[in-house]
Amino acid sequence: MKNIALNERIIFALDVAHPNEAKDWVKKLDGDMKFFKVGLELFLAGGWDIVDYIIDRGNKVMLDLKFFDIPETVHLAVQQLKNKGVTLTTIHGNNAIIKAALTDKGDLKVLAVTVLTSFDESDMRQMGLTGSVADLVLIRAKKALDLGCDGVVSSALEAQAIRNQSSNDFLIVTPGIRPASSVVGEDDQRRIATARQAIINGANHVVIGRPIRTAANPIGTIKQLYEEIEQGLAAI
């Protein structure tokens, strides 16, 4: 838990529409942080060029495409990521899909998405599910662990329960992170926490985008978040 470099603890979400904007953010931030997330929007806009750009500057990439399809298609999609320098990727799915994704993945680490942080109890009811979000997260995390996934993507609110069932080398990556000093505004994240609490609860990495991108002083915000992470590490 404590062997990860501080400048790799935050995975900066490059959730922007244009690859040139993403590259500007990488140039601005990669002196202070070394891990970046490329999601669907940016990958469709910039393709492998933006991924290669980030890696060629000595950084790590989480390619967050959340593969979900028939097992063979997911298997072949993951194969496309092998030997491309990508560190983390994400999948959804049942046992067969997860097993297919893990077949011959090489050094790539595969994370199973548990429940999106935009999802809450009201969404459970709309889907006809009677359990809690926490119950669903733990069921999916246990499945991912048993099947050999490298880790999961989960809200910090459920991270402690997942960590209690797993070893420290099982990665827990938590989105929905806000600086302790921020005022929560209206956005699509519902299950949120601070970086300090995420680390205390067992997260290895925190995914943060908007709080840094919209900050008047992004570098200052990153340093504040590092202080929170260090406080969390000191508490465990």
SEMAR-689312 format. One line per field, with one value per residue: residue number from 1; residue in one letter; x, y, z of N, C-alpha, C in turn. Coordinates in steps of 0.001 Angstrom, whole numbers, padded with zeros to 6 digits, always signed. Layout:
n	NUM_...
res	A_...
n.u	X_...
n.v	Y_...
n.w	Z_...
ca.u	X_...
ca.v	Y_...
ca.w	Z_...
c.u	X_...
c.v	Y_...
c.w	Z_...
//
This chain:
n	1_2_3_4_5_6_7_8_9_10_11_12_13_14_15_16_17_18_19_20_21_22_23_24_25_26_27_28_29_30_31_32_33_34_35_36_37_38_39_40_41_42_43_44_45_46_47_48_49_50_51_52_53_54_55_56_57_58_59_60_61_62_63_64_65_66_67_68_69_70_71_72_73_74_75_76_77_78_79_80_81_82_83_84_85_86_87_88_89_90_91_92_93_94_95_96_97_98_99_100_101_102_103_104_105_106_107_108_109_110_111_112_113_114_115_116_117_118_119_120_121_122_123_124_125_126_127_128_129_130_131_132_133_134_135_136_137_138_139_140_141_142_143_144_145_146_147_148_149_150_151_152_153_154_155_156_157_158_159_160_161_162_163_164_165_166_167_168_169_170_171_172_173_174_175_176_177_178_179_180_181_182_183_184_185_186_187_188_189_190_191_192_193_194_195_196_197_198_199_200_201_202_203_204_205_206_207_208_209_210_211_212_213_214_215_216_217_218_219_220_221_222_223_224_225_226_227_228_229_230_231_232_233_234_235_236
res	M_K_N_I_A_L_N_E_R_I_I_F_A_L_D_V_A_H_P_N_E_A_K_D_W_V_K_K_L_D_G_D_M_K_F_F_K_V_G_L_E_L_F_L_A_G_G_W_D_I_V_D_Y_I_I_D_R_G_N_K_V_M_L_D_L_K_F_F_D_I_P_E_T_V_H_L_A_V_Q_Q_L_K_N_K_G_V_T_L_T_T_I_H_G_N_N_A_I_I_K_A_A_L_T_D_K_G_D_L_K_V_L_A_V_T_V_L_T_S_F_D_E_S_D_M_R_Q_M_G_L_T_G_S_V_A_D_L_V_L_I_R_A_K_K_A_L_D_L_G_C_D_G_V_V_S_S_A_L_E_A_Q_A_I_R_N_Q_S_S_N_D_F_L_I_V_T_P_G_I_R_P_A_S_S_V_V_G_E_D_D_Q_R_R_I_A_T_A_R_Q_A_I_I_N_G_A_N_H_V_V_I_G_R_P_I_R_T_A_A_N_P_I_G_T_I_K_Q_L_Y_E_E_I_E_Q_G_L_A_A_I
n.u	+000818_+002033_+004090_+003771_+004652_+004263_+003607_+002250_-000080_-002386_-004569_-004949_-007830_-008265_-010609_-011509_-012438_-010791_-007752_-005517_-006011_-005862_-003153_-001988_-002713_-001286_+001366_+001376_+001047_+002670_+005076_+004481_+002774_+002280_+000493_-002181_-005565_-007227_-010242_-013350_-014307_-011986_-010287_-011684_-011495_-008734_-007364_-004720_-002627_-002745_-002475_+000095_+001548_+001364_+002647_+005172_+006259_+007087_+005130_+002336_-000557_-004009_-006274_-009426_-011879_-013888_-014671_-017292_-018835_-019516_-017693_-015460_-015056_-014321_-011992_-010380_-010301_-008875_-006476_-005569_-004465_-002184_+001334_+001400_+002117_+000272_-000877_-003117_-006399_-010002_-012906_-016295_-018641_-019766_-018819_-017718_-016965_-015055_-013109_-012335_-011170_-008915_-007300_-004195_-003113_-000725_+001526_-000343_-002653_-005811_-008809_-011850_-014902_-016956_-019458_-020651_-019700_-021613_-023943_-026641_-028733_-031333_-031162_-030757_-033290_-034811_-033897_-035027_-033762_-033239_-031343_-028561_-026341_-023771_-023840_-024017_-021611_-019732_-020331_-019613_-016922_-015844_-016236_-014536_-012063_-011898_-011765_-009366_-008760_-006786_-007572_-010082_-012442_-013852_-016066_-014783_-016263_-016921_-014488_-013090_-014404_-013917_-011107_-010762_-011331_-009355_-005923_-003064_-001964_-004003_-005546_-007248_-008989_-010175_-012657_-014589_-013565_-013005_-011378_-010704_-011316_-013143_-016290_-019068_-020470_-023050_-022927_-022308_-021394_-022139_-021539_-019189_-015916_-013149_-009646_-007945_-009649_-010220_-007722_-007241_-009315_-008421_-007777_-005607_-005058_-006362_-008820_-009036_-010479_-012228_-012042_-009363_-009032_-010773_-009838_-008569_-005895_-004360_-001964_-001497_-003780_-003278_-001039_-002245_-003947_-002038_-001038_-003269_-003378_-000956_-001517_-003519_-002029_-000317_-002041_-002628
n.v	-001206_+001196_+001506_+002777_+005440_+008860_+010686_+009104_+008397_+009902_+009655_+011454_+012548_+012843_+014084_+015468_+017083_+017413_+016301_+018028_+019743_+017906_+017198_+019628_+019748_+017534_+018366_+020531_+019357_+017052_+017347_+017247_+015116_+011680_+009947_+009267_+009318_+008084_+008307_+007239_+009437_+011022_+009066_+008322_+010714_+011184_+008777_+006299_+008043_+010008_+008417_+007330_+009707_+010510_+008357_+008411_+010616_+009692_+008883_+007130_+005313_+004964_+003308_+003834_+002282_+000583_-002119_-004111_-006753_-009609_-012488_-013294_-011050_-009138_-010331_-010148_-007394_-006601_-007789_-006023_-004066_-005045_-004803_-002118_-000300_+000547_+000850_+000313_-001009_-001113_-003117_-004319_-006833_-010339_-013574_-015029_-013013_-011599_-013611_-014006_-011537_-011643_-013525_-014151_-011479_-010283_-007857_-005976_-004528_-005463_-004011_-004548_-002928_-002012_-000630_+002249_+005553_+007418_+006247_+005467_+004591_+005096_+004529_+001808_+000950_+001696_-000126_-002371_-003700_-004873_-004795_-003053_-000456_-000862_-003608_-004670_-003758_-005172_-007831_-007877_-007127_-009253_-011314_-010456_-010580_-013338_-014406_-013577_-010960_-007960_-005904_-003534_-000975_+001305_+003148_+005170_+004821_+002179_+000993_+000149_-002162_-003834_-003956_-005290_-007845_-008592_-008811_-006571_-006217_-006301_-004146_-001141_+001293_+004512_+006607_+009721_+011594_+014342_+017409_+018152_+020753_+021613_+022791_+020898_+020643_+020689_+017810_+014745_+012877_+010967_+009314_+010203_+011118_+012232_+012464_+011707_+010108_+008068_+006792_+005943_+004148_+002152_+002480_+002332_+004081_+007292_+008703_+011724_+014537_+016940_+018642_+019409_+020351_+022550_+024227_+027315_+027361_+024840_+023330_+023969_+022819_+020119_+019740_+020149_+017944_+015898_+016287_+015523_+012822_+011896_+012282_+010384_+008026_+008072_+007438_+004780
n.w	+000000_+000668_-001089_-003488_-005590_-004632_-006653_-008396_-007249_-007697_-010368_-013100_-014634_-017929_-019152_-021627_-024725_-026935_-028389_-028418_-026295_-024230_-024416_-023724_-021029_-020046_-020499_-018775_-016278_-015898_-014640_-012035_-011574_-012577_-013764_-015894_-016972_-019776_-021302_-022891_-024513_-025096_-026195_-028492_-029834_-030039_-030300_-030530_-030662_-028626_-026373_-026786_-026745_-024054_-022754_-023951_-022778_-020401_-018630_-017009_-018158_-017702_-019441_-019908_-020968_-020408_-021288_-022546_-023747_-025865_-024684_-026392_-028010_-026107_-025180_-027513_-027791_-025502_-026185_-028108_-026585_-025495_-025058_-025662_-023840_-022011_-018675_-016962_-017553_-018071_-017414_-017785_-016646_-016688_-015317_-017524_-019311_-017798_-017392_-020061_-020644_-019069_-020194_-021415_-021098_-020683_-019338_-018784_-016545_-015425_-014499_-012865_-013190_-010565_-009397_-010919_-009844_-010217_-009658_-007510_-004643_-005551_-008253_-008098_-007279_-009505_-011334_-010430_-008383_-005102_-003122_-001507_-002775_-001780_-001220_-003822_-004940_-003364_-004020_-006729_-006565_-005094_-006920_-009007_-007697_-007065_-009625_-010564_-011339_-011565_-009994_-008869_-009836_-007758_-005623_-002963_-000712_-000477_-000386_+001915_+002832_+000664_+000722_+003121_+002386_+000679_-000532_-000212_-002715_-004467_-006532_-005769_-007218_-007052_-008168_-008087_-006272_-004154_-003220_+000235_+000940_-000896_-002195_-002684_-005810_-008369_-010142_-011972_-010198_-007404_-005216_-003289_-001922_+000153_-000790_+001287_+002904_+001094_+000806_+003445_+003613_+001991_-000707_-003552_-005646_-006608_-008687_-010280_-011768_-012669_-010239_-010336_-012989_-013098_-011185_-009867_-009398_-010493_-009932_-007276_-006175_-006677_-005025_-002558_-002540_-002501_+000065_+001540_+000815_+001878_+004566_+004836_+004311_+006494_+008453_+008286
ca.u	+000000_+002850_+005221_+003449_+005177_+003210_+003176_+001426_-001293_-003507_-004713_-005662_-008805_-008207_-011953_-011638_-012939_-009815_-006430_-004573_-006275_-005312_-001696_-001651_-002811_-000170_+002567_+001263_+000982_+003471_+006184_+003969_+002075_+002776_-000513_-003277_-006651_-007816_-011541_-013975_-014379_-010667_-009733_-012347_-011018_-007285_-006835_-003463_-001670_-002731_-001914_+001540_+002105_+001481_+003649_+006480_+006762_+007489_+003975_+001511_-001904_-005172_-007166_-010711_-012871_-014963_-015091_-018434_-019336_-019381_-016342_-014399_-014795_-013564_-010653_-009646_-010084_-007764_-005266_-005123_-003761_-000908_+002585_+001221_+002587_-000829_-000713_-004404_-007598_-011213_-013917_-017516_-019071_-019987_-017633_-017128_-016320_-013851_-012122_-011830_-010305_-007679_-006544_-003055_-003104_+000629_+001764_-001490_-003481_-007229_-009660_-013286_-015725_-017997_-020657_-020235_-019927_-022814_-025053_-026991_-029818_-032514_-030928_-030995_-034736_-035300_-033516_-035729_-032876_-033685_-030203_-027904_-025197_-022618_-023972_-023695_-020168_-018979_-020543_-018820_-015508_-015478_-016160_-013314_-010942_-011861_-011450_-007979_-008553_-005737_-008181_-011416_-012765_-014912_-016150_-014059_-017195_-016914_-013113_-012635_-014967_-013195_-009750_-010828_-011469_-008319_-004552_-002674_-001601_-005248_-005669_-008534_-008888_-011410_-013078_-015503_-012754_-013055_-010512_-011415_-011749_-014051_-017731_-019626_-021416_-023909_-022348_-022877_-020839_-023002_-020872_-017906_-015127_-011873_-008496_-007480_-010524_-010057_-006494_-007482_-010233_-007739_-007518_-004224_-005028_-007601_-009017_-009528_-010478_-012791_-011514_-008075_-009185_-011516_-009229_-007843_-004481_-004341_-000796_-001758_-004782_-002590_-000215_-003180_-004391_-000920_-001006_-004354_-002984_+000079_-002211_-004169_-001017_+000202_-003080_-002842
ca.v	+000000_+002403_+001471_+003524_+006811_+009845_+011324_+008155_+008111_+010545_+009425_+012638_+012203_+013731_+014038_+016639_+016690_+017561_+015805_+019118_+020197_+016873_+017323_+020818_+019375_+016644_+019201_+021393_+018630_+015858_+017585_+017061_+013840_+010806_+008942_+009946_+008469_+008373_+007671_+007048_+010656_+011411_+008026_+008431_+011932_+011206_+007457_+005885_+009150_+010655_+007448_+007298_+010988_+010478_+007365_+008850_+011628_+009017_+008758_+005931_+005534_+004124_+003410_+003537_+002074_-000223_-003120_-004950_-007349_-011047_-012769_-013313_-009672_-008500_-010931_-009577_-005970_-006511_-008127_-004819_-003197_-005651_-004251_-000716_+000552_+000911_+000236_-000166_-000873_-001416_-003960_-004704_-008122_-011548_-014421_-015380_-011810_-011330_-014638_-013743_-010358_-011964_-014515_-013656_-010013_-009778_-006999_-005092_-004812_-005341_-003649_-004723_-001840_-002552_+000189_+003616_+006483_+008213_+005333_+005431_+003681_+005317_+003788_+000392_+000722_+001804_-001350_-003488_-004373_-004562_-004654_-001747_-000283_-001502_-005055_-004972_-003536_-006266_-009037_-007769_-007108_-010619_-012068_-010048_-011116_-014796_-014764_-013216_-009581_-007234_-004978_-003032_+000447_+001366_+004319_+005083_+004454_+000727_+000500_-000535_-003514_-004605_-004198_-006286_-009167_-008772_-008480_-005211_-006125_-006187_-002702_-000455_+002618_+005172_+007915_+010433_+012201_+015797_+017962_+018380_+022150_+021978_+022798_+019972_+021272_+019779_+017062_+013406_+012007_+010958_+008657_+010893_+011125_+012938_+011606_+011155_+009019_+006973_+006077_+005265_+003037_+001070_+002745_+002510_+005273_+008067_+009324_+013093_+015322_+018289_+019514_+019958_+021099_+023791_+024995_+028527_+026994_+023370_+022758_+024115_+021818_+018826_+019684_+019971_+016554_+015070_+016401_+014689_+011433_+011610_+012149_+009076_+006982_+008098_+006935_+003338
ca.w	+000000_+000819_-002020_-004707_-005555_-004380_-007899_-009149_-006471_-008389_-011807_-013575_-015669_-019094_-019736_-022488_-026046_-028023_-027988_-028150_-024926_-023356_-024430_-022940_-019613_-019730_-020412_-017601_-015012_-015698_-013724_-010676_-011480_-013644_-014142_-016573_-017471_-021084_-021367_-024193_-025321_-025587_-027057_-029793_-030493_-030255_-030599_-029918_-030642_-027310_-025430_-027022_-026306_-022595_-022375_-024432_-021846_-019168_-017739_-017078_-018695_-017434_-020594_-019256_-022032_-019808_-022268_-022188_-024983_-025742_-024179_-027398_-028427_-025025_-025230_-028640_-027507_-024549_-026927_-028802_-025635_-025102_-025606_-026060_-022753_-021113_-017359_-016460_-018369_-017308_-018046_-017088_-017153_-015907_-015172_-018818_-019859_-017014_-017728_-021406_-020590_-018361_-020955_-022180_-021057_-020513_-018173_-018595_-015370_-015748_-013373_-013062_-012659_-009683_-009630_-011224_-008736_-010526_-009382_-006093_-004268_-006390_-009489_-007783_-007264_-010882_-012024_-009819_-007434_-003740_-002224_-001452_-003666_-001143_-001421_-005221_-005102_-002741_-004821_-007953_-006200_-004713_-008169_-009698_-006924_-007217_-011006_-010854_-011782_-010849_-009061_-009182_-009727_-006761_-004761_-001692_+000345_-000347_-000488_+003127_+002853_-000351_+001215_+004193_+001770_-000343_-000156_-000588_-004129_-005230_-006703_-005644_-007847_-006649_-008696_-007194_-005213_-004060_-002173_+001497_+001042_-001984_-001988_-003659_-006724_-009107_-011237_-012068_-009173_-006230_-004092_-003308_-000690_+000024_-001085_+002570_+003319_+000147_+001143_+004724_+003375_+001295_-002122_-004007_-006491_-006702_-010006_-010076_-012989_-012577_-009182_-010776_-014243_-012895_-010099_-010240_-009305_-010553_-009257_-005849_-005808_-006651_-003811_-001449_-002582_-002040_+001529_+002052_+000612_+002869_+005862_+004817_+004419_+007855_+009367_+008111
c.u	+000853_+004014_+004966_+003974_+004030_+002704_+002443_+000130_-002539_-003459_-005572_-006545_-008778_-009554_-012219_-011923_-011873_-008439_-005411_-004759_-005705_-003791_-001240_-001697_-001656_+001117_+002558_+001477_+002031_+004811_+005785_+003227_+002393_+001758_-001723_-004302_-007145_-009121_-012081_-013913_-013022_-010078_-010383_-011863_-009544_-006642_-005526_-002450_-001596_-002169_-000390_+002209_+002347_+002605_+005050_+007090_+007104_+006382_+003280_+000107_-002865_-006128_-008539_-011815_-014015_-015532_-016241_-019057_-019274_-017931_-015243_-014054_-013986_-012139_-009808_-009370_-008917_-006442_-004696_-004316_-002405_+000259_+002427_+001650_+001506_-000667_-001999_-005469_-008791_-012182_-015166_-017745_-019254_-018709_-016933_-016398_-015018_-012760_-011506_-010857_-008947_-006791_-005427_-003014_-001703_+000777_+000611_-002275_-004939_-008021_-011118_-014022_-016819_-019317_-020192_-020565_-021069_-024090_-025351_-028200_-031061_-032377_-031140_-032484_-035309_-034984_-034203_-034891_-033225_-032534_-029655_-026790_-023974_-022656_-023539_-022199_-019383_-019141_-019644_-017327_-015026_-015334_-014867_-012080_-010801_-011424_-010046_-007758_-007437_-006307_-009556_-011418_-013978_-014907_-015326_-014960_-017239_-015502_-012677_-013149_-014268_-011794_-009741_-010907_-010329_-006947_-004207_-002269_-002827_-005586_-007109_-008325_-010215_-011613_-013998_-014784_-012843_-012076_-011324_-011984_-012810_-015498_-018325_-020670_-022279_-023114_-022873_-022276_-021701_-022315_-019428_-017226_-013889_-010763_-007973_-008323_-010391_-008833_-006657_-008353_-009613_-007465_-006027_-004063_-006379_-007653_-009675_-009423_-010914_-012223_-010149_-008258_-009843_-010916_-008530_-006344_-004380_-003164_-000965_-002766_-004159_-001754_-001083_-003656_-003281_-000810_-002083_-003997_-001922_-000524_-002906_-003184_-000462_-000777_-003293_-001599
c.v	+001258_+002455_+002224_+004948_+007803_+010450_+010374_+007814_+008698_+010151_+010566_+012273_+013245_+013677_+015331_+016161_+016676_+017089_+016904_+019676_+019190_+016988_+018541_+020510_+018470_+017448_+020059_+020621_+017556_+016102_+017304_+015746_+013009_+009775_+009679_+008934_+008989_+007593_+007616_+008290_+010987_+010343_+008053_+009659_+011833_+009876_+007157_+007015_+009796_+009713_+007407_+008579_+010986_+009545_+007811_+009938_+011019_+008830_+007410_+006293_+004483_+004335_+002900_+003439_+001156_-001241_-003971_-005464_-008861_-011376_-012709_-011908_-008935_-009034_-010278_-008088_-005789_-006847_-006917_-003886_-003764_-004966_-002833_+000242_+000998_+000164_-000415_-000056_-001376_-002246_-004003_-006175_-009237_-012387_-014697_-014196_-011514_-012336_-014391_-012574_-010685_-012944_-013830_-012134_-009427_-008955_-006037_-005497_-004488_-005087_-003881_-003553_-002467_-001836_+001614_+004552_+007450_+007461_+005358_+004535_+003864_+004596_+002286_+000078_+000753_+000550_-002586_-004274_-003941_-004380_-003239_-001675_-000990_-003014_-005440_-004807_-004729_-007578_-009008_-007764_-008509_-011488_-011738_-010620_-012612_-015221_-014334_-011842_-008929_-006262_-004559_-001514_+000535_+002721_+004090_+004621_+002944_+000139_-000287_-001970_-004400_-004947_-005258_-007705_-009488_-008428_-007087_-005089_-006163_-004702_-002223_+000970_+003320_+006514_+008600_+011092_+013719_+016278_+018280_+019786_+022530_+021977_+021920_+020678_+020236_+019119_+015640_+012417_+012110_+010359_+009144_+010816_+011968_+011941_+010959_+009964_+007822_+006133_+005314_+004034_+001909_+001292_+002848_+003793_+005966_+008733_+010678_+013854_+016750_+019160_+020111_+020837_+022462_+024666_+026237_+028266_+025471_+022738_+022850_+023095_+020431_+018690_+019501_+018516_+015602_+015117_+015528_+013212_+011033_+011460_+010793_+007948_+006908_+007479_+005427_+002530
c.w	+000000_-000161_-003317_-004568_-005401_-005679_-008842_-008412_-007129_-009862_-012340_-014757_-016781_-019834_-020505_-023906_-027134_-027571_-027719_-026746_-023930_-023279_-023639_-021446_-019208_-019570_-019144_-016298_-014827_-015013_-012290_-010487_-012711_-014113_-014706_-017073_-018814_-021162_-022777_-025070_-025928_-026509_-028434_-030563_-030880_-030548_-029888_-029851_-029262_-026256_-025565_-026541_-024798_-022169_-022780_-023551_-020483_-018168_-017911_-017553_-018156_-018603_-020152_-020304_-021594_-020801_-021734_-023470_-024795_-025387_-025228_-027873_-027372_-024998_-026328_-028434_-026545_-025243_-027670_-027892_-025221_-025803_-026139_-024957_-021797_-019793_-016867_-017539_-017580_-018127_-017169_-017403_-016167_-015875_-016503_-019426_-019118_-017339_-019104_-021414_-019991_-019108_-021747_-022258_-020901_-019249_-017896_-017352_-015695_-014474_-013742_-012436_-011796_-009955_-009856_-010072_-009011_-010150_-007889_-005855_-005136_-007731_-009278_-007859_-008685_-011690_-011446_-008838_-006014_-002759_-002217_-002484_-003093_-001331_-002836_-005486_-004557_-003502_-006050_-007658_-005837_-005961_-008908_-009014_-007154_-008619_-011425_-011429_-010960_-009835_-009529_-009191_-008812_-006078_-003500_-000560_+000561_-000289_+000737_+003191_+001825_+000150_+002305_+003637_+000804_+000211_-000659_-002050_-005042_-005314_-006496_-006143_-007647_-007352_-007677_-006033_-005300_-002997_-000925_+001585_+000018_-001525_-003077_-004509_-007400_-010226_-011170_-011076_-007923_-005006_-004047_-001942_-000923_-000290_+000192_+002981_+002395_+000489_+002454_+004516_+002542_-000174_-002395_-004798_-006413_-008073_-009793_-011384_-012745_-011456_-009511_-011999_-014032_-011800_-010644_-010257_-009311_-009809_-007747_-005353_-005737_-005385_-002571_-001381_-002137_-000513_+002154_+001942_+001639_+004266_+005953_+004996_+005847_+008846_+009253_+008502
//
